[in-house]
Amino acid sequence: MKTFAVTVAVLALGLAACDTKTEDAVENDTAVENAVEADANAATNDAANAADNALDSAGNAIENAGEAVENAGEAVENAADNAN
């Protein structure tokens, strides 16, 4: 009977140890998953910001080109006025 009680006690301790390790593994997996998700969100935000910046730069370049054309037209007009 003592052998049976000792065996049950050892099995109970073994199960308790496994349960703790399983909980730790789940917590570690959750931490890794959260870190990966945070990294993915940061990368997505970086890509979105880069795209926004590129669009802003392209818009500024187009606006500057339009102003240059307008300035050139005014210069031609002024030259024509001065020629008269």
PyMOL Python script that loads the backbone (N, CA, C, O; Angstrom):
from pymol import cmd

cmd.read_pdbstr("""\
ATOM      1  N   MET A   1       0.820  -1.180   0.000  1.00  0.00           N
ATOM      2  CA  MET A   1       0.000   0.000   0.000  1.00  0.00           C
ATOM      3  C   MET A   1       0.872   1.255   0.000  1.00  0.00           C
ATOM      4  O   MET A   1       0.543   2.249  -0.648  1.00  0.00           O
ATOM      5  N   LYS A   2       2.005   1.201   0.744  1.00  0.00           N
ATOM      6  CA  LYS A   2       2.897   2.356   0.763  1.00  0.00           C
ATOM      7  C   LYS A   2       3.463   2.609  -0.636  1.00  0.00           C
ATOM      8  O   LYS A   2       3.613   3.762  -1.042  1.00  0.00           O
ATOM      9  N   THR A   3       3.773   1.557  -1.365  1.00  0.00           N
ATOM     10  CA  THR A   3       4.316   1.713  -2.710  1.00  0.00           C
ATOM     11  C   THR A   3       3.297   2.402  -3.609  1.00  0.00           C
ATOM     12  O   THR A   3       3.647   3.260  -4.420  1.00  0.00           O
ATOM     13  N   PHE A   4       2.041   2.019  -3.456  1.00  0.00           N
ATOM     14  CA  PHE A   4       0.997   2.637  -4.254  1.00  0.00           C
ATOM     15  C   PHE A   4       0.868   4.121  -3.919  1.00  0.00           C
ATOM     16  O   PHE A   4       0.716   4.942  -4.823  1.00  0.00           O
ATOM     17  N   ALA A   5       0.925   4.470  -2.663  1.00  0.00           N
ATOM     18  CA  ALA A   5       0.807   5.865  -2.231  1.00  0.00           C
ATOM     19  C   ALA A   5       1.985   6.677  -2.743  1.00  0.00           C
ATOM     20  O   ALA A   5       1.811   7.810  -3.192  1.00  0.00           O
ATOM     21  N   VAL A   6       3.184   6.106  -2.680  1.00  0.00           N
ATOM     22  CA  VAL A   6       4.371   6.801  -3.178  1.00  0.00           C
ATOM     23  C   VAL A   6       4.263   6.995  -4.698  1.00  0.00           C
ATOM     24  O   VAL A   6       4.588   8.062  -5.218  1.00  0.00           O
ATOM     25  N   THR A   7       3.812   5.973  -5.390  1.00  0.00           N
ATOM     26  CA  THR A   7       3.658   6.067  -6.845  1.00  0.00           C
ATOM     27  C   THR A   7       2.655   7.164  -7.202  1.00  0.00           C
ATOM     28  O   THR A   7       2.903   7.959  -8.109  1.00  0.00           O
ATOM     29  N   VAL A   8       1.538   7.212  -6.502  1.00  0.00           N
ATOM     30  CA  VAL A   8       0.526   8.237  -6.761  1.00  0.00           C
ATOM     31  C   VAL A   8       1.108   9.616  -6.484  1.00  0.00           C
ATOM     32  O   VAL A   8       0.870  10.554  -7.245  1.00  0.00           O
ATOM     33  N   ALA A   9       1.864   9.747  -5.409  1.00  0.00           N
ATOM     34  CA  ALA A   9       2.465  11.036  -5.062  1.00  0.00           C
ATOM     35  C   ALA A   9       3.450  11.480  -6.138  1.00  0.00           C
ATOM     36  O   ALA A   9       3.454  12.648  -6.527  1.00  0.00           O
ATOM     37  N   VAL A  10       4.280  10.568  -6.618  1.00  0.00           N
ATOM     38  CA  VAL A  10       5.257  10.889  -7.664  1.00  0.00           C
ATOM     39  C   VAL A  10       4.543  11.287  -8.947  1.00  0.00           C
ATOM     40  O   VAL A  10       4.936  12.256  -9.596  1.00  0.00           O
ATOM     41  N   LEU A  11       3.511  10.563  -9.316  1.00  0.00           N
ATOM     42  CA  LEU A  11       2.750  10.904 -10.520  1.00  0.00           C
ATOM     43  C   LEU A  11       2.092  12.282 -10.375  1.00  0.00           C
ATOM     44  O   LEU A  11       2.077  13.068 -11.322  1.00  0.00           O
ATOM     45  N   ALA A  12       1.557  12.565  -9.203  1.00  0.00           N
ATOM     46  CA  ALA A  12       0.923  13.859  -8.974  1.00  0.00           C
ATOM     47  C   ALA A  12       1.938  14.982  -9.106  1.00  0.00           C
ATOM     48  O   ALA A  12       1.648  16.011  -9.716  1.00  0.00           O
ATOM     49  N   LEU A  13       3.126  14.794  -8.539  1.00  0.00           N
ATOM     50  CA  LEU A  13       4.180  15.808  -8.654  1.00  0.00           C
ATOM     51  C   LEU A  13       4.613  15.963 -10.115  1.00  0.00           C
ATOM     52  O   LEU A  13       4.848  17.076 -10.586  1.00  0.00           O
ATOM     53  N   GLY A  14       4.715  14.854 -10.812  1.00  0.00           N
ATOM     54  CA  GLY A  14       5.090  14.901 -12.228  1.00  0.00           C
ATOM     55  C   GLY A  14       4.065  15.665 -13.059  1.00  0.00           C
ATOM     56  O   GLY A  14       4.429  16.468 -13.917  1.00  0.00           O
ATOM     57  N   LEU A  15       2.795  15.415 -12.804  1.00  0.00           N
ATOM     58  CA  LEU A  15       1.741  16.127 -13.513  1.00  0.00           C
ATOM     59  C   LEU A  15       1.755  17.614 -13.176  1.00  0.00           C
ATOM     60  O   LEU A  15       1.560  18.460 -14.049  1.00  0.00           O
ATOM     61  N   ALA A  16       1.987  17.921 -11.916  1.00  0.00           N
ATOM     62  CA  ALA A  16       2.047  19.329 -11.504  1.00  0.00           C
ATOM     63  C   ALA A  16       3.210  20.025 -12.203  1.00  0.00           C
ATOM     64  O   ALA A  16       3.072  21.163 -12.651  1.00  0.00           O
ATOM     65  N   ALA A  17       4.345  19.355 -12.298  1.00  0.00           N
ATOM     66  CA  ALA A  17       5.508  19.939 -12.970  1.00  0.00           C
ATOM     67  C   ALA A  17       5.221  20.149 -14.453  1.00  0.00           C
ATOM     68  O   ALA A  17       5.596  21.174 -15.021  1.00  0.00           O
ATOM     69  N   CYS A  18       4.564  19.193 -15.070  1.00  0.00           N
ATOM     70  CA  CYS A  18       4.219  19.324 -16.493  1.00  0.00           C
ATOM     71  C   CYS A  18       3.261  20.471 -16.707  1.00  0.00           C
ATOM     72  O   CYS A  18       3.378  21.209 -17.685  1.00  0.00           O
ATOM     73  N   ASP A  19       2.311  20.626 -15.797  1.00  0.00           N
ATOM     74  CA  ASP A  19       1.324  21.696 -15.919  1.00  0.00           C
ATOM     75  C   ASP A  19       2.016  23.055 -15.867  1.00  0.00           C
ATOM     76  O   ASP A  19       1.691  23.942 -16.655  1.00  0.00           O
ATOM     77  N   THR A  20       2.958  23.226 -14.955  1.00  0.00           N
ATOM     78  CA  THR A  20       3.686  24.489 -14.833  1.00  0.00           C
ATOM     79  C   THR A  20       4.493  24.760 -16.087  1.00  0.00           C
ATOM     80  O   THR A  20       4.503  25.884 -16.589  1.00  0.00           O
ATOM     81  N   LYS A  21       5.168  23.747 -16.598  1.00  0.00           N
ATOM     82  CA  LYS A  21       5.958  23.924 -17.816  1.00  0.00           C
ATOM     83  C   LYS A  21       5.061  24.262 -18.998  1.00  0.00           C
ATOM     84  O   LYS A  21       5.424  25.075 -19.848  1.00  0.00           O
ATOM     85  N   THR A  22       3.890  23.637 -19.050  1.00  0.00           N
ATOM     86  CA  THR A  22       2.955  23.924 -20.131  1.00  0.00           C
ATOM     87  C   THR A  22       2.476  25.365 -20.045  1.00  0.00           C
ATOM     88  O   THR A  22       2.400  26.055 -21.062  1.00  0.00           O
ATOM     89  N   GLU A  23       2.151  25.828 -18.833  1.00  0.00           N
ATOM     90  CA  GLU A  23       1.723  27.217 -18.663  1.00  0.00           C
ATOM     91  C   GLU A  23       2.842  28.178 -19.053  1.00  0.00           C
ATOM     92  O   GLU A  23       2.588  29.198 -19.693  1.00  0.00           O
ATOM     93  N   ASP A  24       4.071  27.862 -18.673  1.00  0.00           N
ATOM     94  CA  ASP A  24       5.214  28.703 -19.046  1.00  0.00           C
ATOM     95  C   ASP A  24       5.389  28.734 -20.562  1.00  0.00           C
ATOM     96  O   ASP A  24       5.665  29.783 -21.144  1.00  0.00           O
ATOM     97  N   ALA A  25       5.227  27.586 -21.184  1.00  0.00           N
ATOM     98  CA  ALA A  25       5.376  27.514 -22.638  1.00  0.00           C
ATOM     99  C   ALA A  25       4.298  28.343 -23.328  1.00  0.00           C
ATOM    100  O   ALA A  25       4.571  29.034 -24.310  1.00  0.00           O
ATOM    101  N   VAL A  26       3.089  28.273 -22.817  1.00  0.00           N
ATOM    102  CA  VAL A  26       1.993  29.069 -23.393  1.00  0.00           C
ATOM    103  C   VAL A  26       2.282  30.549 -23.221  1.00  0.00           C
ATOM    104  O   VAL A  26       2.082  31.330 -24.151  1.00  0.00           O
ATOM    105  N   GLU A  27       2.754  30.948 -22.032  1.00  0.00           N
ATOM    106  CA  GLU A  27       3.084  32.354 -21.794  1.00  0.00           C
ATOM    107  C   GLU A  27       4.218  32.809 -22.717  1.00  0.00           C
ATOM    108  O   GLU A  27       4.174  33.910 -23.265  1.00  0.00           O
ATOM    109  N   ASN A  28       5.229  31.960 -22.883  1.00  0.00           N
ATOM    110  CA  ASN A  28       6.340  32.303 -23.776  1.00  0.00           C
ATOM    111  C   ASN A  28       5.869  32.411 -25.217  1.00  0.00           C
ATOM    112  O   ASN A  28       6.276  33.322 -25.938  1.00  0.00           O
ATOM    113  N   ASP A  29       5.012  31.485 -25.643  1.00  0.00           N
ATOM    114  CA  ASP A  29       4.476  31.532 -27.004  1.00  0.00           C
ATOM    115  C   ASP A  29       3.671  32.803 -27.221  1.00  0.00           C
ATOM    116  O   ASP A  29       3.748  33.432 -28.277  1.00  0.00           O
ATOM    117  N   THR A  30       2.891  33.175 -26.195  1.00  0.00           N
ATOM    118  CA  THR A  30       2.092  34.393 -26.299  1.00  0.00           C
ATOM    119  C   THR A  30       2.994  35.610 -26.399  1.00  0.00           C
ATOM    120  O   THR A  30       2.714  36.524 -27.175  1.00  0.00           O
ATOM    121  N   ALA A  31       4.069  35.636 -25.629  1.00  0.00           N
ATOM    122  CA  ALA A  31       5.001  36.762 -25.679  1.00  0.00           C
ATOM    123  C   ALA A  31       5.664  36.853 -27.048  1.00  0.00           C
ATOM    124  O   ALA A  31       5.820  37.945 -27.593  1.00  0.00           O
ATOM    125  N   VAL A  32       6.049  35.726 -27.597  1.00  0.00           N
ATOM    126  CA  VAL A  32       6.665  35.709 -28.934  1.00  0.00           C
ATOM    127  C   VAL A  32       5.659  36.167 -29.978  1.00  0.00           C
ATOM    128  O   VAL A  32       5.992  36.951 -30.866  1.00  0.00           O
ATOM    129  N   GLU A  33       4.433  35.680 -29.872  1.00  0.00           N
ATOM    130  CA  GLU A  33       3.390  36.072 -30.822  1.00  0.00           C
ATOM    131  C   GLU A  33       3.142  37.582 -30.754  1.00  0.00           C
ATOM    132  O   GLU A  33       3.001  38.238 -31.787  1.00  0.00           O
ATOM    133  N   ASN A  34       3.090  38.122 -29.553  1.00  0.00           N
ATOM    134  CA  ASN A  34       2.884  39.564 -29.390  1.00  0.00           C
ATOM    135  C   ASN A  34       4.050  40.353 -29.976  1.00  0.00           C
ATOM    136  O   ASN A  34       3.843  41.396 -30.597  1.00  0.00           O
ATOM    137  N   ALA A  35       5.259  39.868 -29.785  1.00  0.00           N
ATOM    138  CA  ALA A  35       6.432  40.551 -30.342  1.00  0.00           C
ATOM    139  C   ALA A  35       6.410  40.534 -31.863  1.00  0.00           C
ATOM    140  O   ALA A  35       6.721  41.536 -32.506  1.00  0.00           O
ATOM    141  N   VAL A  36       6.044  39.400 -32.434  1.00  0.00           N
ATOM    142  CA  VAL A  36       5.964  39.289 -33.899  1.00  0.00           C
ATOM    143  C   VAL A  36       4.884  40.224 -34.431  1.00  0.00           C
ATOM    144  O   VAL A  36       5.081  40.900 -35.441  1.00  0.00           O
ATOM    145  N   GLU A  37       3.756  40.260 -33.756  1.00  0.00           N
ATOM    146  CA  GLU A  37       2.671  41.143 -34.191  1.00  0.00           C
ATOM    147  C   GLU A  37       3.086  42.609 -34.109  1.00  0.00           C
ATOM    148  O   GLU A  37       2.772  43.397 -35.001  1.00  0.00           O
ATOM    149  N   ALA A  38       3.785  42.970 -33.050  1.00  0.00           N
ATOM    150  CA  ALA A  38       4.265  44.348 -32.915  1.00  0.00           C
ATOM    151  C   ALA A  38       5.256  44.695 -34.017  1.00  0.00           C
ATOM    152  O   ALA A  38       5.214  45.792 -34.574  1.00  0.00           O
ATOM    153  N   ASP A  39       6.150  43.757 -34.333  1.00  0.00           N
ATOM    154  CA  ASP A  39       7.115  43.983 -35.419  1.00  0.00           C
ATOM    155  C   ASP A  39       6.397  44.127 -36.759  1.00  0.00           C
ATOM    156  O   ASP A  39       6.758  44.981 -37.568  1.00  0.00           O
ATOM    157  N   ALA A  40       5.394  43.302 -36.993  1.00  0.00           N
ATOM    158  CA  ALA A  40       4.651  43.373 -38.256  1.00  0.00           C
ATOM    159  C   ALA A  40       3.910  44.694 -38.369  1.00  0.00           C
ATOM    160  O   ALA A  40       3.876  45.304 -39.438  1.00  0.00           O
ATOM    161  N   ASN A  41       3.315  45.138 -37.263  1.00  0.00           N
ATOM    162  CA  ASN A  41       2.612  46.424 -37.275  1.00  0.00           C
ATOM    163  C   ASN A  41       3.584  47.568 -37.527  1.00  0.00           C
ATOM    164  O   ASN A  41       3.277  48.492 -38.281  1.00  0.00           O
ATOM    165  N   ALA A  42       4.743  47.509 -36.905  1.00  0.00           N
ATOM    166  CA  ALA A  42       5.745  48.560 -37.106  1.00  0.00           C
ATOM    167  C   ALA A  42       6.209  48.594 -38.556  1.00  0.00           C
ATOM    168  O   ALA A  42       6.372  49.668 -39.135  1.00  0.00           O
ATOM    169  N   ALA A  43       6.421  47.424 -39.137  1.00  0.00           N
ATOM    170  CA  ALA A  43       6.853  47.364 -40.540  1.00  0.00           C
ATOM    171  C   ALA A  43       5.766  47.902 -41.459  1.00  0.00           C
ATOM    172  O   ALA A  43       6.057  48.608 -42.424  1.00  0.00           O
ATOM    173  N   THR A  44       4.518  47.572 -41.162  1.00  0.00           N
ATOM    174  CA  THR A  44       3.401  48.074 -41.963  1.00  0.00           C
ATOM    175  C   THR A  44       3.315  49.590 -41.859  1.00  0.00           C
ATOM    176  O   THR A  44       3.128  50.281 -42.860  1.00  0.00           O
ATOM    177  N   ASN A  45       3.453  50.098 -40.640  1.00  0.00           N
ATOM    178  CA  ASN A  45       3.406  51.549 -40.447  1.00  0.00           C
ATOM    179  C   ASN A  45       4.565  52.234 -41.155  1.00  0.00           C
ATOM    180  O   ASN A  45       4.387  53.296 -41.752  1.00  0.00           O
ATOM    181  N   ASP A  46       5.749  51.637 -41.093  1.00  0.00           N
ATOM    182  CA  ASP A  46       6.909  52.208 -41.782  1.00  0.00           C
ATOM    183  C   ASP A  46       6.676  52.248 -43.287  1.00  0.00           C
ATOM    184  O   ASP A  46       7.002  53.239 -43.940  1.00  0.00           O
ATOM    185  N   ALA A  47       6.120  51.186 -43.836  1.00  0.00           N
ATOM    186  CA  ALA A  47       5.853  51.137 -45.273  1.00  0.00           C
ATOM    187  C   ALA A  47       4.798  52.170 -45.654  1.00  0.00           C
ATOM    188  O   ALA A  47       4.921  52.835 -46.682  1.00  0.00           O
ATOM    189  N   ALA A  48       3.769  52.304 -44.832  1.00  0.00           N
ATOM    190  CA  ALA A  48       2.723  53.285 -45.114  1.00  0.00           C
ATOM    191  C   ALA A  48       3.290  54.699 -45.049  1.00  0.00           C
ATOM    192  O   ALA A  48       2.970  55.539 -45.889  1.00  0.00           O
ATOM    193  N   ASN A  49       4.129  54.958 -44.058  1.00  0.00           N
ATOM    194  CA  ASN A  49       4.744  56.283 -43.943  1.00  0.00           C
ATOM    195  C   ASN A  49       5.661  56.561 -45.123  1.00  0.00           C
ATOM    196  O   ASN A  49       5.690  57.678 -45.638  1.00  0.00           O
ATOM    197  N   ALA A  50       6.401  55.563 -45.551  1.00  0.00           N
ATOM    198  CA  ALA A  50       7.288  55.737 -46.703  1.00  0.00           C
ATOM    199  C   ALA A  50       6.474  56.033 -47.956  1.00  0.00           C
ATOM    200  O   ALA A  50       6.853  56.887 -48.758  1.00  0.00           O
ATOM    201  N   ALA A  51       5.364  55.335 -48.127  1.00  0.00           N
ATOM    202  CA  ALA A  51       4.505  55.576 -49.291  1.00  0.00           C
ATOM    203  C   ALA A  51       3.907  56.975 -49.239  1.00  0.00           C
ATOM    204  O   ALA A  51       3.854  57.665 -50.257  1.00  0.00           O
ATOM    205  N   ASP A  52       3.459  57.398 -48.063  1.00  0.00           N
ATOM    206  CA  ASP A  52       2.911  58.755 -47.908  1.00  0.00           C
ATOM    207  C   ASP A  52       3.965  59.806 -48.229  1.00  0.00           C
ATOM    208  O   ASP A  52       3.689  60.793 -48.911  1.00  0.00           O
ATOM    209  N   ASN A  53       5.170  59.582 -47.732  1.00  0.00           N
ATOM    210  CA  ASN A  53       6.255  60.533 -47.998  1.00  0.00           C
ATOM    211  C   ASN A  53       6.584  60.596 -49.486  1.00  0.00           C
ATOM    212  O   ASN A  53       6.837  61.672 -50.026  1.00  0.00           O
ATOM    213  N   ALA A  54       6.579  59.444 -50.142  1.00  0.00           N
ATOM    214  CA  ALA A  54       6.867  59.411 -51.575  1.00  0.00           C
ATOM    215  C   ALA A  54       5.784  60.153 -52.360  1.00  0.00           C
ATOM    216  O   ALA A  54       6.084  60.892 -53.298  1.00  0.00           O
ATOM    217  N   LEU A  55       4.529  59.952 -51.972  1.00  0.00           N
ATOM    218  CA  LEU A  55       3.435  60.661 -52.647  1.00  0.00           C
ATOM    219  C   LEU A  55       3.525  62.163 -52.408  1.00  0.00           C
ATOM    220  O   LEU A  55       3.303  62.956 -53.323  1.00  0.00           O
ATOM    221  N   ASP A  56       3.850  62.552 -51.180  1.00  0.00           N
ATOM    222  CA  ASP A  56       4.021  63.982 -50.890  1.00  0.00           C
ATOM    223  C   ASP A  56       5.142  64.575 -51.729  1.00  0.00           C
ATOM    224  O   ASP A  56       5.001  65.670 -52.274  1.00  0.00           O
ATOM    225  N   SER A  57       6.245  63.865 -51.835  1.00  0.00           N
ATOM    226  CA  SER A  57       7.380  64.346 -52.628  1.00  0.00           C
ATOM    227  C   SER A  57       7.007  64.470 -54.099  1.00  0.00           C
ATOM    228  O   SER A  57       7.373  65.442 -54.760  1.00  0.00           O
ATOM    229  N   ALA A  58       6.282  63.485 -54.607  1.00  0.00           N
ATOM    230  CA  ALA A  58       5.857  63.539 -56.007  1.00  0.00           C
ATOM    231  C   ALA A  58       4.909  64.709 -56.233  1.00  0.00           C
ATOM    232  O   ALA A  58       5.003  65.404 -57.244  1.00  0.00           O
ATOM    233  N   GLY A  59       4.004  64.923 -55.297  1.00  0.00           N
ATOM    234  CA  GLY A  59       3.076  66.059 -55.403  1.00  0.00           C
ATOM    235  C   GLY A  59       3.815  67.383 -55.386  1.00  0.00           C
ATOM    236  O   GLY A  59       3.491  68.294 -56.147  1.00  0.00           O
ATOM    237  N   ASN A  60       4.810  67.487 -54.515  1.00  0.00           N
ATOM    238  CA  ASN A  60       5.609  68.716 -54.450  1.00  0.00           C
ATOM    239  C   ASN A  60       6.380  68.932 -55.744  1.00  0.00           C
ATOM    240  O   ASN A  60       6.484  70.060 -56.226  1.00  0.00           O
ATOM    241  N   ALA A  61       6.915  67.867 -56.304  1.00  0.00           N
ATOM    242  CA  ALA A  61       7.669  67.982 -57.561  1.00  0.00           C
ATOM    243  C   ALA A  61       6.763  68.444 -58.690  1.00  0.00           C
ATOM    244  O   ALA A  61       7.166  69.271 -59.508  1.00  0.00           O
ATOM    245  N   ILE A  62       5.551  67.923 -58.744  1.00  0.00           N
ATOM    246  CA  ILE A  62       4.603  68.327 -59.787  1.00  0.00           C
ATOM    247  C   ILE A  62       4.215  69.794 -59.605  1.00  0.00           C
ATOM    248  O   ILE A  62       4.146  70.558 -60.568  1.00  0.00           O
ATOM    249  N   GLU A  63       3.966  70.168 -58.360  1.00  0.00           N
ATOM    250  CA  GLU A  63       3.615  71.563 -58.075  1.00  0.00           C
ATOM    251  C   GLU A  63       4.753  72.501 -58.470  1.00  0.00           C
ATOM    252  O   GLU A  63       4.517  73.550 -59.068  1.00  0.00           O
ATOM    253  N   ASN A  64       5.977  72.126 -58.137  1.00  0.00           N
ATOM    254  CA  ASN A  64       7.140  72.943 -58.496  1.00  0.00           C
ATOM    255  C   ASN A  64       7.302  73.041 -60.008  1.00  0.00           C
ATOM    256  O   ASN A  64       7.650  74.099 -60.534  1.00  0.00           O
ATOM    257  N   ALA A  65       7.048  71.943 -60.701  1.00  0.00           N
ATOM    258  CA  ALA A  65       7.150  71.958 -62.159  1.00  0.00           C
ATOM    259  C   ALA A  65       6.090  72.889 -62.755  1.00  0.00           C
ATOM    260  O   ALA A  65       6.370  73.628 -63.699  1.00  0.00           O
ATOM    261  N   GLY A  66       4.897  72.852 -62.215  1.00  0.00           N
ATOM    262  CA  GLY A  66       3.823  73.743 -62.677  1.00  0.00           C
ATOM    263  C   GLY A  66       4.186  75.205 -62.471  1.00  0.00           C
ATOM    264  O   GLY A  66       3.943  76.042 -63.341  1.00  0.00           O
ATOM    265  N   GLU A  67       4.767  75.509 -61.317  1.00  0.00           N
ATOM    266  CA  GLU A  67       5.195  76.886 -61.042  1.00  0.00           C
ATOM    267  C   GLU A  67       6.315  77.303 -61.987  1.00  0.00           C
ATOM    268  O   GLU A  67       6.361  78.456 -62.416  1.00  0.00           O
ATOM    269  N   ALA A  68       7.205  76.396 -62.314  1.00  0.00           N
ATOM    270  CA  ALA A  68       8.296  76.705 -63.241  1.00  0.00           C
ATOM    271  C   ALA A  68       7.738  77.018 -64.626  1.00  0.00           C
ATOM    272  O   ALA A  68       8.207  77.939 -65.294  1.00  0.00           O
ATOM    273  N   VAL A  69       6.738  76.254 -65.054  1.00  0.00           N
ATOM    274  CA  VAL A  69       6.109  76.508 -66.359  1.00  0.00           C
ATOM    275  C   VAL A  69       5.417  77.866 -66.337  1.00  0.00           C
ATOM    276  O   VAL A  69       5.523  78.640 -67.289  1.00  0.00           O
ATOM    277  N   GLU A  70       4.713  78.151 -65.252  1.00  0.00           N
ATOM    278  CA  GLU A  70       4.034  79.443 -65.114  1.00  0.00           C
ATOM    279  C   GLU A  70       5.040  80.594 -65.140  1.00  0.00           C
ATOM    280  O   GLU A  70       4.810  81.607 -65.799  1.00  0.00           O
ATOM    281  N   ASN A  71       6.137  80.438 -64.432  1.00  0.00           N
ATOM    282  CA  ASN A  71       7.178  81.468 -64.419  1.00  0.00           C
ATOM    283  C   ASN A  71       7.785  81.653 -65.808  1.00  0.00           C
ATOM    284  O   ASN A  71       8.068  82.778 -66.220  1.00  0.00           O
ATOM    285  N   ALA A  72       7.982  80.566 -66.520  1.00  0.00           N
ATOM    286  CA  ALA A  72       8.531  80.663 -67.873  1.00  0.00           C
ATOM    287  C   ALA A  72       7.556  81.394 -68.788  1.00  0.00           C
ATOM    288  O   ALA A  72       7.972  82.212 -69.608  1.00  0.00           O
ATOM    289  N   GLY A  73       6.274  81.108 -68.656  1.00  0.00           N
ATOM    290  CA  GLY A  73       5.262  81.806 -69.459  1.00  0.00           C
ATOM    291  C   GLY A  73       5.250  83.291 -69.172  1.00  0.00           C
ATOM    292  O   GLY A  73       5.149  84.107 -70.088  1.00  0.00           O
ATOM    293  N   GLU A  74       5.354  83.644 -67.895  1.00  0.00           N
ATOM    294  CA  GLU A  74       5.399  85.062 -67.533  1.00  0.00           C
ATOM    295  C   GLU A  74       6.664  85.728 -68.065  1.00  0.00           C
ATOM    296  O   GLU A  74       6.630  86.888 -68.477  1.00  0.00           O
ATOM    297  N   ALA A  75       7.758  85.013 -68.059  1.00  0.00           N
ATOM    298  CA  ALA A  75       9.005  85.568 -68.588  1.00  0.00           C
ATOM    299  C   ALA A  75       8.885  85.839 -70.085  1.00  0.00           C
ATOM    300  O   ALA A  75       9.361  86.858 -70.583  1.00  0.00           O
ATOM    301  N   VAL A  76       8.245  84.916 -70.791  1.00  0.00           N
ATOM    302  CA  VAL A  76       8.035  85.112 -72.237  1.00  0.00           C
ATOM    303  C   VAL A  76       7.133  86.318 -72.464  1.00  0.00           C
ATOM    304  O   VAL A  76       7.392  87.147 -73.337  1.00  0.00           O
ATOM    305  N   GLU A  77       6.065  86.406 -71.662  1.00  0.00           N
ATOM    306  CA  GLU A  77       5.138  87.541 -71.778  1.00  0.00           C
ATOM    307  C   GLU A  77       5.852  88.864 -71.494  1.00  0.00           C
ATOM    308  O   GLU A  77       5.648  89.849 -72.203  1.00  0.00           O
ATOM    309  N   ASN A  78       6.679  88.881 -70.466  1.00  0.00           N
ATOM    310  CA  ASN A  78       7.422  90.091 -70.124  1.00  0.00           C
ATOM    311  C   ASN A  78       8.420  90.438 -71.228  1.00  0.00           C
ATOM    312  O   ASN A  78       8.611  91.613 -71.541  1.00  0.00           O
ATOM    313  N   ALA A  79       9.040  89.451 -71.803  1.00  0.00           N
ATOM    314  CA  ALA A  79       9.996  89.706 -72.887  1.00  0.00           C
ATOM    315  C   ALA A  79       9.277  90.290 -74.091  1.00  0.00           C
ATOM    316  O   ALA A  79       9.780  91.198 -74.751  1.00  0.00           O
ATOM    317  N   ALA A  80       8.092  89.757 -74.367  1.00  0.00           N
ATOM    318  CA  ALA A  80       7.306  90.281 -75.501  1.00  0.00           C
ATOM    319  C   ALA A  80       6.881  91.709 -75.239  1.00  0.00           C
ATOM    320  O   ALA A  80       6.937  92.547 -76.139  1.00  0.00           O
ATOM    321  N   ASP A  81       6.453  92.004 -74.010  1.00  0.00           N
ATOM    322  CA  ASP A  81       6.063  93.379 -73.655  1.00  0.00           C
ATOM    323  C   ASP A  81       7.259  94.325 -73.778  1.00  0.00           C
ATOM    324  O   ASP A  81       7.119  95.451 -74.256  1.00  0.00           O
ATOM    325  N   ASN A  82       8.423  93.867 -73.347  1.00  0.00           N
ATOM    326  CA  ASN A  82       9.624  94.708 -73.389  1.00  0.00           C
ATOM    327  C   ASN A  82      10.113  94.913 -74.829  1.00  0.00           C
ATOM    328  O   ASN A  82      10.771  95.910 -75.127  1.00  0.00           O
ATOM    329  N   ALA A  83       9.797  93.985 -75.702  1.00  0.00           N
ATOM    330  CA  ALA A  83      10.234  94.097 -77.097  1.00  0.00           C
ATOM    331  C   ALA A  83       9.431  95.171 -77.828  1.00  0.00           C
ATOM    332  O   ALA A  83       9.907  95.716 -78.823  1.00  0.00           O
ATOM    333  N   ASN A  84       8.262  95.476 -77.371  1.00  0.00           N
ATOM    334  CA  ASN A  84       7.417  96.461 -78.047  1.00  0.00           C
ATOM    335  C   ASN A  84       7.827  97.843 -77.753  1.00  0.00           C
ATOM    336  O   ASN A  84       7.213  98.788 -78.248  1.00  0.00           O
TER     337      ASN A  84
END
""", "prot")
cmd.dss("prot")
cmd.show_as("cartoon", "prot")
cmd.util.cbc("prot")
cmd.orient("prot")
